Amino acid sequence: MMEPVLKLEHVTKRFSGLVAVNDLSLEMPKNCIHSLIGPNGSGKTTTVNMITGVLPVSDGTIFYGDTQISGKPVFQIARLGIGRTFQNLKLFSSMSVLENLEMGAFCKKYSKAELDRHVEEVYELFPRLKERARQLAGTLSGGEQQMLAIGRGMMSDPRLLMFDEPSLGLAPVIVDEMFDAIVKINRTRKTPVVIVEQNAFMAMSISDRTYVLEVGHIVGSGPSQELLNSPDIKKAYLGG
């Protein structure tokens, strides 16, 4: 296996008496698309929140490359190069598309030319955002808001990008567009990607490696194509 971009060692998260993630250990190799699948309540989003510093770990250690990031605040982890999107998107609804994109670069000290270049990269990936650059984010369609969330996540030029439920609430044709964009980000920018997703088939179909999470434990992992052909995975997650 290639050198990991992320490593979790015996990570646990407790909320009062509830153990949401229990003794979780995994390694994610560089330059790949990784999918983290599992049912509601399996600990997927909690894991992402611990990686990005939104939640502190209760026990265990998280490494980004050689750097221990567990215990660091969100802004320091973002500055190291970890970007993300959220289930509820967290857009600035009363700000324009362009202003939302510019906010995605808040932790970078870009020149005006560098900022403009990153905005144009987002517009190249999502031409509809360029058409709506002056439109308020809160007036966009659901698919356009997801495009904006992904574009904002790209603005900090992340070295790792994490997507939390990118298909949530979207029509199938828009879901295809979102996942095509994620593949393009990974392939053209060589950015490692983590997808947290209930749509197991879509996530596994574009990812290199999949981790199956149930009640806070990894219960299966391996190359995504192998898991797609696993009878147990098909029965539990793919309806087959």
Disulfide bonds with the S-S distance in Angstrom:
none
